[in-house]
Amino acid sequence: MAKEIIWHKVVDDKRMLPFKENKMCVVTVSGKNITISEHHSVLRAFAYKCPHASGIMSEGYLNSLGEVVCPLHRYSFNTSNGRNTSGEGYYLKIYHIEERLDGVYIGIEKAGIFG
């Protein structure tokens, strides 16, 4: 059974996202800090912290493939599926993100009875 997704409007237009030079920014949605990246005009949303040692992902960088690289130990992650691409076996939490006519939305799966 698919989980219900609750959509939250982040900004009216993606040009309003506070991207730094590294093409990443942090937004707070439903009490969660979430990193947003833009690579080749595609937005991705993922965890604020690295699953390995809690490095702040927005302080890292995007490599040439659009993968996010953690600033602490240089572990890299695919921003579309969260898979660790540098071989350590971790997964980065990924969030749904959509650019719509009226703005940018992040979707968070509604937690069930067990989390």
N, CA, C and O atoms as a GROMACS GRO file, in nm:
protein
  460
    1MET      N    1   0.084  -0.118   0.000
    1MET     CA    2   0.000   0.000   0.000
    1MET      C    3   0.088   0.124   0.000
    1MET      O    4   0.179   0.136   0.082
    2ALA      N    5   0.062   0.216  -0.091
    2ALA     CA    6   0.142   0.337  -0.103
    2ALA      C    7   0.110   0.432   0.014
    2ALA      O    8  -0.004   0.442   0.058
    3LYS      N    9   0.215   0.499   0.060
    3LYS     CA   10   0.196   0.595   0.168
    3LYS      C   11   0.140   0.724   0.114
    3LYS      O   12   0.168   0.764   0.001
    4GLU      N   13   0.059   0.789   0.196
    4GLU     CA   14   0.003   0.918   0.159
    4GLU      C   15   0.113   1.024   0.167
    4GLU      O   16   0.193   1.024   0.260
    5ILE      N   17   0.116   1.113   0.068
    5ILE     CA   18   0.215   1.220   0.065
    5ILE      C   19   0.144   1.352   0.095
    5ILE      O   20   0.043   1.385   0.033
    6ILE      N   21   0.197   1.426   0.190
    6ILE     CA   22   0.146   1.557   0.224
    6ILE      C   23   0.237   1.659   0.156
    6ILE      O   24   0.357   1.661   0.180
    7TRP      N   25   0.179   1.744   0.070
    7TRP     CA   26   0.257   1.842  -0.007
    7TRP      C   27   0.259   1.976   0.064
    7TRP      O   28   0.156   2.024   0.114
    8HIS      N   29   0.377   2.037   0.069
    8HIS     CA   30   0.399   2.165   0.135
    8HIS      C   31   0.461   2.263   0.035
    8HIS      O   32   0.564   2.234  -0.025
    9LYS      N   33   0.397   2.378   0.020
    9LYS     CA   34   0.452   2.480  -0.070
    9LYS      C   35   0.571   2.547  -0.002
    9LYS      O   36   0.562   2.590   0.113
   10VAL      N   37   0.683   2.554  -0.075
   10VAL     CA   38   0.806   2.610  -0.020
   10VAL      C   39   0.823   2.756  -0.064
   10VAL      O   40   0.848   2.843   0.018
   11VAL      N   41   0.810   2.781  -0.193
   11VAL     CA   42   0.821   2.916  -0.250
   11VAL      C   43   0.727   2.928  -0.369
   11VAL      O   44   0.681   2.827  -0.424
   12ASP      N   45   0.697   3.053  -0.408
   12ASP     CA   46   0.609   3.076  -0.523
   12ASP      C   47   0.678   3.048  -0.656
   12ASP      O   48   0.612   3.017  -0.755
   13ASP      N   49   0.810   3.059  -0.659
   13ASP     CA   50   0.887   3.041  -0.782
   13ASP      C   51   1.026   2.991  -0.744
   13ASP      O   52   1.082   3.037  -0.645
   14LYS      N   53   1.082   2.899  -0.822
   14LYS     CA   54   1.213   2.842  -0.785
   14LYS      C   55   1.323   2.946  -0.781
   14LYS      O   56   1.425   2.926  -0.715
   15ARG      N   57   1.304   3.058  -0.849
   15ARG     CA   58   1.404   3.166  -0.844
   15ARG      C   59   1.412   3.230  -0.706
   15ARG      O   60   1.506   3.304  -0.676
   16MET      N   61   1.313   3.202  -0.622
   16MET     CA   62   1.310   3.255  -0.486
   16MET      C   63   1.386   3.166  -0.387
   16MET      O   64   1.406   3.204  -0.272
   17LEU      N   65   1.427   3.048  -0.430
   17LEU     CA   66   1.503   2.960  -0.341
   17LEU      C   67   1.640   3.022  -0.314
   17LEU      O   68   1.705   3.070  -0.407
   18PRO      N   69   1.684   3.022  -0.189
   18PRO     CA   70   1.809   3.089  -0.151
   18PRO      C   71   1.935   3.005  -0.181
   18PRO      O   72   2.013   2.976  -0.090
   19PHE      N   73   1.954   2.968  -0.307
   19PHE     CA   74   2.069   2.887  -0.344
   19PHE      C   75   2.200   2.960  -0.317
   19PHE      O   76   2.213   3.079  -0.342
   20LYS      N   77   2.296   2.884  -0.265
   20LYS     CA   78   2.432   2.934  -0.250
   20LYS      C   79   2.507   2.905  -0.380
   20LYS      O   80   2.449   2.849  -0.474
   21GLU      N   81   2.633   2.942  -0.386
   21GLU     CA   82   2.714   2.918  -0.506
   21GLU      C   83   2.717   2.771  -0.546
   21GLU      O   84   2.730   2.739  -0.664
   22ASN      N   85   2.706   2.681  -0.447
   22ASN     CA   86   2.712   2.538  -0.475
   22ASN      C   87   2.579   2.482  -0.523
   22ASN      O   88   2.564   2.360  -0.537
   23LYS      N   89   2.481   2.570  -0.550
   23LYS     CA   90   2.349   2.532  -0.602
   23LYS      C   91   2.270   2.446  -0.504
   23LYS      O   92   2.192   2.359  -0.544
   24MET      N   93   2.290   2.472  -0.374
   24MET     CA   94   2.212   2.405  -0.271
   24MET      C   95   2.163   2.508  -0.171
   24MET      O   96   2.224   2.614  -0.153
   25CYS      N   97   2.051   2.476  -0.107
   25CYS     CA   98   1.998   2.560  -0.002
   25CYS      C   99   1.923   2.472   0.098
   25CYS      O  100   1.900   2.353   0.072
   26VAL      N  101   1.885   2.530   0.211
   26VAL     CA  102   1.811   2.457   0.314
   26VAL      C  103   1.678   2.528   0.335
   26VAL      O  104   1.673   2.651   0.346
   27VAL      N  105   1.572   2.450   0.341
   27VAL     CA  106   1.439   2.502   0.374
   27VAL      C  107   1.386   2.420   0.492
   27VAL      O  108   1.428   2.307   0.516
   28THR      N  109   1.293   2.478   0.565
   28THR     CA  110   1.230   2.407   0.675
   28THR      C  111   1.085   2.379   0.635
   28THR      O  112   1.009   2.470   0.603
   29VAL      N  113   1.049   2.252   0.638
   29VAL     CA  114   0.916   2.207   0.599
   29VAL      C  115   0.863   2.116   0.709
   29VAL      O  116   0.925   2.015   0.743
   30SER      N  117   0.749   2.152   0.764
   30SER     CA  118   0.685   2.070   0.866
   30SER      C  119   0.782   2.036   0.979
   30SER      O  120   0.783   1.924   1.030
   31GLY      N  121   0.864   2.134   1.018
   31GLY     CA  122   0.959   2.118   1.127
   31GLY      C  123   1.088   2.045   1.091
   31GLY      O  124   1.171   2.020   1.178
   32LYS      N  125   1.106   2.011   0.963
   32LYS     CA  126   1.226   1.939   0.919
   32LYS      C  127   1.312   2.030   0.832
   32LYS      O  128   1.261   2.099   0.743
   33ASN      N  129   1.441   2.030   0.857
   33ASN     CA  130   1.534   2.096   0.764
   33ASN      C  131   1.556   2.002   0.648
   33ASN      O  132   1.587   1.884   0.667
   34ILE      N  133   1.541   2.054   0.527
   34ILE     CA  134   1.556   1.974   0.405
   34ILE      C  135   1.647   2.049   0.310
   34ILE      O  136   1.632   2.170   0.291
   35THR      N  137   1.740   1.979   0.249
   35THR     CA  138   1.830   2.038   0.151
   35THR      C  139   1.766   2.027   0.013
   35THR      O  140   1.710   1.924  -0.023
   36ILE      N  141   1.775   2.136  -0.064
   36ILE     CA  142   1.731   2.136  -0.203
   36ILE      C  143   1.852   2.166  -0.289
   36ILE      O  144   1.930   2.256  -0.258
   37SER      N  145   1.867   2.091  -0.397
   37SER     CA  146   1.975   2.117  -0.493
   37SER      C  147   1.914   2.140  -0.631
   37SER      O  148   1.801   2.100  -0.659
   38GLU      N  149   1.992   2.205  -0.716
   38GLU     CA  150   1.952   2.223  -0.854
   38GLU      C  151   2.071   2.189  -0.942
   38GLU      O  152   2.179   2.247  -0.930
   39HIS      N  153   2.049   2.093  -1.032
   39HIS     CA  154   2.154   2.050  -1.125
   39HIS      C  155   2.090   2.038  -1.262
   39HIS      O  156   1.994   1.963  -1.279
   40HIS      N  157   2.141   2.111  -1.360
   40HIS     CA  158   2.083   2.113  -1.495
   40HIS      C  159   1.933   2.143  -1.490
   40HIS      O  160   1.854   2.078  -1.558
   41SER      N  161   1.896   2.242  -1.409
   41SER     CA  162   1.757   2.289  -1.394
   41SER      C  163   1.663   2.189  -1.328
   41SER      O  164   1.542   2.211  -1.326
   42VAL      N  165   1.715   2.079  -1.274
   42VAL     CA  166   1.633   1.980  -1.205
   42VAL      C  167   1.650   1.998  -1.054
   42VAL      O  168   1.762   1.999  -1.003
   43LEU      N  169   1.537   2.012  -0.984
   43LEU     CA  170   1.539   2.025  -0.838
   43LEU      C  171   1.533   1.887  -0.773
   43LEU      O  172   1.462   1.797  -0.819
   44ARG      N  173   1.609   1.872  -0.666
   44ARG     CA  174   1.606   1.750  -0.585
   44ARG      C  175   1.599   1.793  -0.438
   44ARG      O  176   1.652   1.898  -0.402
   45ALA      N  177   1.534   1.712  -0.355
   45ALA     CA  178   1.523   1.740  -0.212
   45ALA      C  179   1.570   1.618  -0.135
   45ALA      O  180   1.533   1.505  -0.167
   46PHE      N  181   1.651   1.643  -0.032
   46PHE     CA  182   1.707   1.532   0.044
   46PHE      C  183   1.743   1.577   0.185
   46PHE      O  184   1.730   1.695   0.220
   47ALA      N  185   1.789   1.481   0.265
   47ALA     CA  186   1.818   1.505   0.406
   47ALA      C  187   1.915   1.620   0.428
   47ALA      O  188   2.004   1.647   0.347
   48TYR      N  189   1.896   1.686   0.540
   48TYR     CA  190   1.982   1.796   0.582
   48TYR      C  191   2.120   1.746   0.625
   48TYR      O  192   2.221   1.812   0.601
   49LYS      N  193   2.123   1.627   0.687
   49LYS     CA  194   2.248   1.572   0.738
   49LYS      C  195   2.284   1.440   0.670
   49LYS      O  196   2.196   1.364   0.629
   50CYS      N  197   2.413   1.416   0.658
   50CYS     CA  198   2.464   1.291   0.603
   50CYS      C  199   2.432   1.176   0.698
   50CYS      O  200   2.443   1.192   0.820
   51PRO      N  201   2.392   1.060   0.646
   51PRO     CA  202   2.361   0.946   0.731
   51PRO      C  203   2.485   0.885   0.797
   51PRO      O  204   2.472   0.806   0.891
   52HIS      N  205   2.603   0.919   0.751
   52HIS     CA  206   2.724   0.861   0.808
   52HIS      C  207   2.768   0.932   0.936
   52HIS      O  208   2.775   0.869   1.042
   53ALA      N  209   2.796   1.062   0.928
   53ALA     CA  210   2.850   1.133   1.044
   53ALA      C  211   2.783   1.269   1.064
   53ALA      O  212   2.840   1.358   1.128
   54SER      N  213   2.664   1.285   1.010
   54SER     CA  214   2.582   1.405   1.029
   54SER      C  215   2.641   1.534   0.973
   54SER      O  216   2.612   1.642   1.024
   55GLY      N  217   2.723   1.523   0.869
   55GLY     CA  218   2.770   1.643   0.801
   55GLY      C  219   2.653   1.716   0.739
   55GLY      O  220   2.558   1.652   0.693
   56ILE      N  221   2.658   1.848   0.736
   56ILE     CA  222   2.551   1.928   0.678
   56ILE      C  223   2.566   1.924   0.526
   56ILE      O  224   2.661   1.979   0.471
   57MET      N  225   2.473   1.858   0.461
   57MET     CA  226   2.486   1.830   0.317
   57MET      C  227   2.495   1.958   0.232
   57MET      O  228   2.566   1.959   0.132
   58SER      N  229   2.427   2.063   0.271
   58SER     CA  230   2.430   2.187   0.192
   58SER      C  231   2.565   2.257   0.200
   58SER      O  232   2.590   2.352   0.125
   59GLU      N  233   2.652   2.212   0.288
   59GLU     CA  234   2.788   2.267   0.297
   59GLU      C  235   2.886   2.189   0.211
   59GLU      O  236   3.004   2.224   0.202
   60GLY      N  237   2.838   2.084   0.147
   60GLY     CA  238   2.919   2.005   0.055
   60GLY      C  239   2.910   2.064  -0.085
   60GLY      O  240   2.904   2.186  -0.102
   61TYR      N  241   2.911   1.977  -0.184
   61TYR     CA  242   2.902   2.026  -0.322
   61TYR      C  243   2.835   1.920  -0.409
   61TYR      O  244   2.821   1.804  -0.369
   62LEU      N  245   2.793   1.962  -0.528
   62LEU     CA  246   2.739   1.872  -0.629
   62LEU      C  247   2.851   1.839  -0.726
   62LEU      O  248   2.916   1.929  -0.778
   63ASN      N  249   2.873   1.711  -0.752
   63ASN     CA  250   2.975   1.674  -0.850
   63ASN      C  251   2.919   1.688  -0.991
   63ASN      O  252   2.805   1.732  -1.009
   64SER      N  253   2.995   1.651  -1.091
   64SER     CA  254   2.955   1.671  -1.230
   64SER      C  255   2.832   1.588  -1.269
   64SER      O  256   2.766   1.619  -1.368
   65LEU      N  257   2.801   1.483  -1.193
   65LEU     CA  258   2.683   1.400  -1.219
   65LEU      C  259   2.560   1.449  -1.143
   65LEU      O  260   2.451   1.393  -1.157
   66GLY      N  261   2.577   1.554  -1.062
   66GLY     CA  262   2.467   1.604  -0.982
   66GLY      C  263   2.451   1.531  -0.850
   66GLY      O  264   2.352   1.549  -0.780
   67GLU      N  265   2.549   1.448  -0.815
   67GLU     CA  266   2.546   1.378  -0.687
   67GLU      C  267   2.593   1.476  -0.579
   67GLU      O  268   2.680   1.559  -0.603
   68VAL      N  269   2.534   1.464  -0.460
   68VAL     CA  270   2.576   1.549  -0.349
   68VAL      C  271   2.691   1.481  -0.276
   68VAL      O  272   2.688   1.360  -0.251
   69VAL      N  273   2.792   1.560  -0.243
   69VAL     CA  274   2.911   1.509  -0.175
   69VAL      C  275   2.918   1.574  -0.037
   69VAL      O  276   2.920   1.697  -0.024
   70CYS      N  277   2.920   1.491   0.067
   70CYS     CA  278   2.924   1.538   0.205
   70CYS      C  279   3.055   1.613   0.232
   70CYS      O  280   3.160   1.570   0.186
   71PRO      N  281   3.049   1.724   0.306
   71PRO     CA  282   3.170   1.800   0.334
   71PRO      C  283   3.265   1.734   0.432
   71PRO      O  284   3.383   1.770   0.436
   72LEU      N  285   3.218   1.638   0.512
   72LEU     CA  286   3.305   1.579   0.614
   72LEU      C  287   3.400   1.472   0.560
   72LEU      O  288   3.522   1.485   0.574
   73HIS      N  289   3.346   1.368   0.498
   73HIS     CA  290   3.428   1.256   0.454
   73HIS      C  291   3.419   1.230   0.304
   73HIS      O  292   3.472   1.131   0.254
   74ARG      N  293   3.353   1.319   0.233
   74ARG     CA  294   3.342   1.312   0.087
   74ARG      C  295   3.263   1.191   0.037
   74ARG      O  296   3.285   1.145  -0.075
   75TYR      N  297   3.171   1.140   0.119
   75TYR     CA  298   3.082   1.035   0.071
   75TYR      C  299   2.984   1.100  -0.027
   75TYR      O  300   2.936   1.211  -0.001
   76SER      N  301   2.955   1.034  -0.137
   76SER     CA  302   2.865   1.091  -0.237
   76SER      C  303   2.737   1.009  -0.247
   76SER      O  304   2.735   0.889  -0.222
   77PHE      N  305   2.628   1.081  -0.285
   77PHE     CA  306   2.496   1.020  -0.290
   77PHE      C  307   2.422   1.066  -0.414
   77PHE      O  308   2.429   1.183  -0.452
   78ASN      N  309   2.350   0.972  -0.476
   78ASN     CA  310   2.263   1.004  -0.588
   78ASN      C  311   2.143   1.080  -0.532
   78ASN      O  312   2.078   1.031  -0.439
   79THR      N  313   2.114   1.198  -0.586
   79THR     CA  314   2.008   1.282  -0.530
   79THR      C  315   1.868   1.242  -0.578
   79THR      O  316   1.769   1.298  -0.531
   80SER      N  317   1.858   1.146  -0.669
   80SER     CA  318   1.725   1.101  -0.711
   80SER      C  319   1.678   0.977  -0.635
   80SER      O  320   1.557   0.957  -0.619
   81ASN      N  321   1.772   0.894  -0.587
   81ASN     CA  322   1.729   0.774  -0.515
   81ASN      C  323   1.797   0.755  -0.379
   81ASN      O  324   1.762   0.662  -0.306
   82GLY      N  325   1.893   0.841  -0.344
   82GLY     CA  326   1.959   0.836  -0.214
   82GLY      C  327   2.072   0.735  -0.203
   82GLY      O  328   2.137   0.726  -0.098
   83ARG      N  329   2.096   0.659  -0.308
   83ARG     CA  330   2.200   0.555  -0.303
   83ARG      C  331   2.339   0.617  -0.287
   83ARG      O  332   2.373   0.716  -0.352
   84ASN      N  333   2.416   0.557  -0.200
   84ASN     CA  334   2.555   0.598  -0.179
   84ASN      C  335   2.637   0.553  -0.298
   84ASN      O  336   2.643   0.434  -0.328
   85THR      N  337   2.701   0.647  -0.368
   85THR     CA  338   2.773   0.614  -0.491
   85THR      C  339   2.924   0.603  -0.472
   85THR      O  340   2.996   0.571  -0.566
   86SER      N  341   2.971   0.628  -0.349
   86SER     CA  342   3.115   0.615  -0.324
   86SER      C  343   3.148   0.483  -0.255
   86SER      O  344   3.264   0.459  -0.220
   87GLY      N  345   3.047   0.396  -0.235
   87GLY     CA  346   3.072   0.259  -0.194
   87GLY      C  347   3.062   0.225  -0.048
   87GLY      O  348   3.093   0.112  -0.011
   88GLU      N  349   3.019   0.316   0.038
   88GLU     CA  350   3.016   0.287   0.181
   88GLU      C  351   2.888   0.220   0.229
   88GLU      O  352   2.884   0.168   0.341
   89GLY      N  353   2.783   0.219   0.146
   89GLY     CA  354   2.661   0.146   0.179
   89GLY      C  355   2.553   0.224   0.252
   89GLY      O  356   2.456   0.164   0.297
   90TYR      N  357   2.567   0.353   0.267
   90TYR     CA  358   2.465   0.434   0.334
   90TYR      C  359   2.359   0.477   0.234
   90TYR      O  360   2.379   0.472   0.113
   91TYR      N  361   2.244   0.520   0.287
   91TYR     CA  362   2.138   0.578   0.204
   91TYR      C  363   2.100   0.714   0.259
   91TYR      O  364   2.084   0.731   0.380
   92LEU      N  365   2.086   0.810   0.170
   92LEU     CA  366   2.045   0.944   0.205
   92LEU      C  367   1.893   0.954   0.188
   92LEU      O  368   1.840   0.914   0.085
   93LYS      N  369   1.825   1.007   0.288
   93LYS     CA  370   1.678   1.024   0.281
   93LYS      C  371   1.646   1.122   0.168
   93LYS      O  372   1.703   1.231   0.160
   94ILE      N  373   1.554   1.081   0.082
   94ILE     CA  374   1.511   1.162  -0.033
   94ILE      C  375   1.366   1.205  -0.009
   94ILE      O  376   1.286   1.129   0.043
   95TYR      N  377   1.335   1.328  -0.049
   95TYR     CA  378   1.198   1.380  -0.039
   95TYR      C  379   1.144   1.407  -0.179
   95TYR      O  380   1.220   1.436  -0.271
   96HIS      N  381   1.015   1.397  -0.193
   96HIS     CA  382   0.949   1.431  -0.319
   96HIS      C  383   0.956   1.582  -0.337
   96HIS      O  384   0.942   1.657  -0.240
   97ILE      N  385   0.978   1.627  -0.459
   97ILE     CA  386   0.978   1.769  -0.488
   97ILE      C  387   0.916   1.790  -0.625
   97ILE      O  388   0.944   1.715  -0.718
   98GLU      N  389   0.832   1.893  -0.636
   98GLU     CA  390   0.768   1.924  -0.763
   98GLU      C  391   0.772   2.074  -0.787
   98GLU      O  392   0.748   2.154  -0.697
   99GLU      N  393   0.802   2.109  -0.911
   99GLU     CA  394   0.789   2.248  -0.953
   99GLU      C  395   0.657   2.258  -1.027
   99GLU      O  396   0.638   2.196  -1.132
  100ARG      N  397   0.565   2.335  -0.972
  100ARG     CA  398   0.432   2.351  -1.030
  100ARG      C  399   0.415   2.494  -1.080
  100ARG      O  400   0.500   2.580  -1.055
  101LEU      N  401   0.306   2.520  -1.150
  101LEU     CA  402   0.281   2.655  -1.202
  101LEU      C  403   0.276   2.760  -1.092
  101LEU      O  404   0.316   2.875  -1.113
  102ASP      N  405   0.227   2.722  -0.973
  102ASP     CA  406   0.215   2.819  -0.864
  102ASP      C  407   0.326   2.810  -0.761
  102ASP      O  408   0.317   2.874  -0.657
  103GLY      N  409   0.431   2.731  -0.786
  103GLY     CA  410   0.543   2.728  -0.693
  103GLY      C  411   0.612   2.593  -0.684
  103GLY      O  412   0.588   2.502  -0.762
  104VAL      N  413   0.700   2.585  -0.585
  104VAL     CA  414   0.777   2.463  -0.558
  104VAL      C  415   0.719   2.398  -0.433
  104VAL      O  416   0.695   2.464  -0.331
  105TYR      N  417   0.695   2.267  -0.443
  105TYR     CA  418   0.636   2.191  -0.334
  105TYR      C  419   0.727   2.074  -0.295
  105TYR      O  420   0.790   2.012  -0.380
  106ILE      N  421   0.731   2.047  -0.166
  106ILE     CA  422   0.801   1.929  -0.115
  106ILE      C  423   0.696   1.837  -0.055
  106ILE      O  424   0.610   1.881   0.021
  107GLY      N  425   0.705   1.708  -0.089
  107GLY     CA  426   0.612   1.609  -0.038
  107GLY      C  427   0.677   1.524   0.070
  107GLY      O  428   0.786   1.469   0.051
  108ILE      N  429   0.609   1.514   0.182
  108ILE     CA  430   0.658   1.432   0.292
  108ILE      C  431   0.557   1.322   0.316
  108ILE      O  432   0.437   1.348   0.329
  109GLU      N  433   0.605   1.198   0.322
  109GLU     CA  434   0.516   1.085   0.344
  109GLU      C  435   0.457   1.092   0.484
  109GLU      O  436   0.527   1.114   0.582
  110LYS      N  437   0.327   1.073   0.490
  110LYS     CA  438   0.257   1.075   0.617
  110LYS      C  439   0.300   0.954   0.699
  110LYS      O  440   0.297   0.841   0.651
  111ALA      N  441   0.339   0.979   0.823
  111ALA     CA  442   0.384   0.871   0.909
  111ALA      C  443   0.265   0.783   0.951
  111ALA      O  444   0.157   0.833   0.981
  112GLY      N  445   0.289   0.655   0.952
  112GLY     CA  446   0.186   0.561   0.994
  112GLY      C  447   0.193   0.539   1.146
  112GLY      O  448   0.264   0.612   1.216
  113ILE      N  449   0.122   0.443   1.193
  113ILE     CA  450   0.116   0.416   1.336
  113ILE      C  451   0.251   0.376   1.395
  113ILE      O  452   0.276   0.398   1.513
  114PHE      N  453   0.338   0.316   1.312
  114PHE     CA  454   0.470   0.273   1.360
  114PHE      C  455   0.581   0.364   1.312
  114PHE      O  456   0.696   0.322   1.309
  115GLY      N  457   0.549   0.486   1.275
  115GLY     CA  458   0.655   0.579   1.237
  115GLY      C  459   0.636   0.635   1.103
  115GLY      O  460   0.717   0.715   1.057
   0.00000   0.00000   0.00000
